[in-house]
Amino acid sequence: MSSAGPHSSDCAIWASLPVPAFLVDECNMIADVNSSAEGFTNASRKSLIGKNVWQKITIDSSIEEAFEKARAQGTPLFVNDVDVGARERSPLQCAVQIAPLQGHEGYMLLMLSPRELAGRLTQNHSAKSAAQSAIGMAEMLAHEIKNPLAGITGAAQLVSMNLSPEDLELTDLIVSESRRIVKLLEQVEQFGNLSDPDFRPVNLHDVLDRARRSALLGFGAHMKIVEKYDPSLPLAWGDPDQLLQVVLNLLKNASEAAGTKGGTITVRTFYEHSFRLRRSDGQGKLLPLQIEITDDGPGLPDNIRDDIFEPFVSGKENGTGLGLALVSKIIADHNGWISVRSEPGKTTVRLSLSRVPREPN
């Protein structure tokens, strides 16, 4: 903490703040930041101190005016739903808290509360609950539905043998729809068949390269895949086969979003040392390994954006809504976190995972 900032005894409180916080001097230069602010800006404390705060974070100009007003009046200010960005990071909708630093004239405290952070507290639990509901439904209904469907399909095929060509359209419809329902049930059953992760050290770049090669040879042949890897990324702690399944699914969704015209998918990895997920037991889980998969497709419809990881929610005309639910379940089983940011022309899915523990069990 700088000498102009809070007393050294307050350093622990400053470092423990769960949201990005900036201490700004009377000239709007950054006097100090906490670790969450380093993660938000993807920059080190050393590189931030002494720089103009408005050059390091992009924020609505009206907030800058409100910031100066709060300084002049010596009063705190709270502003909700403001887009805040930093460097290559897409803007996030945040609540902004501004307050003068008592005993240090002109110094201001600026804190950001990204809306995403609120979802982190419950998303892991809700993802598991949603997946468990799908599992229960699959186990209860799969066999009961698939057996009569097989009979319906067989009967329709027998009837079609004695029909005129004009009437065959109806039996063909019965057969095709019955097969579609069976395929849907088989996808639901994947939830129940998915075993617990076989945890081991995983090189995420190996997983991403395998997925990229597979995509370019198949469903993503019409796409351009750009890699932006952090070569210093440490090993993750997870199941390489399940993580490969996750990445393949995300690449497939991105490819389908682009349509036949093609497009660009950007796969980025980076390390965010301050990223921590608060679990239901109150303990924090450090998730510093980040994977972002970004496509330049049309974006997610507004009406499903907040529920895209729930079973049976899909933005595709004939989608089952199970692919991303399965992705969410796998990431939840890895004690990780998944989020999506979408706007026309840019959709980013972010995976946050833990690194290899020092003493694996």
LINJO-V784486 format. One record per residue. SS is DSSP state (helix for helix, strand for strand, loop for the rest). Layout:
# LINJO-V784486
ss->SS
ss->SS
This chain:
# LINJO-V784486
ss->loop
ss->loop
ss->loop
ss->loop
ss->loop
ss->loop
ss->loop
ss->helix
ss->helix
ss->helix
ss->helix
ss->helix
ss->helix
ss->helix
ss->helix
ss->helix
ss->loop
ss->loop
ss->loop
ss->strand
ss->strand
ss->strand
ss->strand
ss->strand
ss->loop
ss->loop
ss->loop
ss->loop
ss->strand
ss->strand
ss->strand
ss->strand
ss->strand
ss->loop
ss->helix
ss->helix
ss->helix
ss->helix
ss->helix
ss->helix
ss->helix
ss->loop
ss->loop
ss->loop
ss->helix
ss->helix
ss->helix
ss->helix
ss->loop
ss->loop
ss->loop
ss->strand
ss->helix
ss->helix
ss->helix
ss->helix
ss->loop
ss->strand
ss->strand
ss->loop
ss->helix
ss->helix
ss->helix
ss->helix
ss->helix
ss->helix
ss->helix
ss->helix
ss->helix
ss->helix
ss->helix
ss->helix
ss->helix
ss->loop
ss->loop
ss->loop
ss->strand
ss->strand
ss->strand
ss->strand
ss->strand
ss->strand
ss->strand
ss->strand
ss->strand
ss->strand
ss->loop
ss->loop
ss->strand
ss->strand
ss->strand
ss->strand
ss->strand
ss->strand
ss->strand
ss->strand
ss->strand
ss->strand
ss->strand
ss->strand
ss->loop
ss->loop
ss->loop
ss->loop
ss->loop
ss->loop
ss->loop
ss->strand
ss->strand
ss->strand
ss->strand
ss->strand
ss->strand
ss->strand
ss->helix
ss->helix
ss->helix
ss->helix
ss->helix
ss->helix
ss->helix
ss->helix
ss->helix
ss->helix
ss->helix
ss->helix
ss->helix
ss->helix
ss->helix
ss->helix
ss->helix
ss->helix
ss->helix
ss->helix
ss->helix
ss->helix
ss->helix
ss->helix
ss->helix
ss->helix
ss->helix
ss->helix
ss->helix
ss->helix
ss->helix
ss->helix
ss->helix
ss->helix
ss->helix
ss->helix
ss->helix
ss->helix
ss->helix
ss->helix
ss->helix
ss->helix
ss->helix
ss->helix
ss->helix
ss->helix
ss->loop
ss->loop
ss->loop
ss->loop
ss->loop
ss->loop
ss->loop
ss->helix
ss->helix
ss->helix
ss->helix
ss->helix
ss->helix
ss->helix
ss->helix
ss->helix
ss->helix
ss->helix
ss->helix
ss->helix
ss->helix
ss->helix
ss->helix
ss->helix
ss->helix
ss->helix
ss->helix
ss->helix
ss->helix
ss->helix
ss->helix
ss->helix
ss->helix
ss->loop
ss->loop
ss->loop
ss->loop
ss->loop
ss->loop
ss->strand
ss->strand
ss->strand
ss->loop
ss->helix
ss->helix
ss->helix
ss->helix
ss->helix
ss->helix
ss->helix
ss->helix
ss->helix
ss->helix
ss->helix
ss->helix
ss->helix
ss->helix
ss->loop
ss->loop
ss->loop
ss->loop
ss->loop
ss->strand
ss->strand
ss->strand
ss->strand
ss->strand
ss->strand
ss->loop
ss->loop
ss->loop
ss->loop
ss->loop
ss->loop
ss->loop
ss->strand
ss->strand
ss->strand
ss->loop
ss->helix
ss->helix
ss->helix
ss->helix
ss->helix
ss->helix
ss->helix
ss->helix
ss->helix
ss->helix
ss->helix
ss->helix
ss->helix
ss->helix
ss->helix
ss->helix
ss->helix
ss->helix
ss->helix
ss->loop
ss->loop
ss->loop
ss->loop
ss->strand
ss->strand
ss->strand
ss->strand
ss->strand
ss->strand
ss->strand
ss->strand
ss->strand
ss->loop
ss->loop
ss->loop
ss->loop
ss->strand
ss->strand
ss->strand
ss->loop
ss->loop
ss->loop
ss->loop
ss->loop
ss->strand
ss->strand
ss->strand
ss->loop
ss->loop
ss->strand
ss->strand
ss->strand
ss->strand
ss->strand
ss->strand
ss->strand
ss->loop
ss->loop
ss->loop
ss->loop
ss->loop
ss->loop
ss->loop
ss->loop
ss->loop
ss->helix
ss->helix
ss->helix
ss->loop
ss->loop
ss->loop
ss->loop
ss->loop
ss->loop
ss->loop
ss->loop
ss->loop
ss->loop
ss->loop
ss->loop
ss->loop
ss->loop
ss->loop
ss->helix
ss->helix
ss->helix
ss->helix
ss->helix
ss->helix
ss->helix
ss->helix
ss->helix
ss->helix
ss->helix
ss->loop
ss->loop
ss->loop
ss->strand
ss->strand
ss->strand
ss->strand
ss->strand
ss->strand
ss->strand
ss->loop
ss->loop
ss->strand
ss->strand
ss->strand
ss->strand
ss->strand
ss->strand
ss->strand
ss->strand
ss->loop
ss->strand
ss->loop
ss->loop
ss->loop
ss->loop
ss->loop
ss->loop
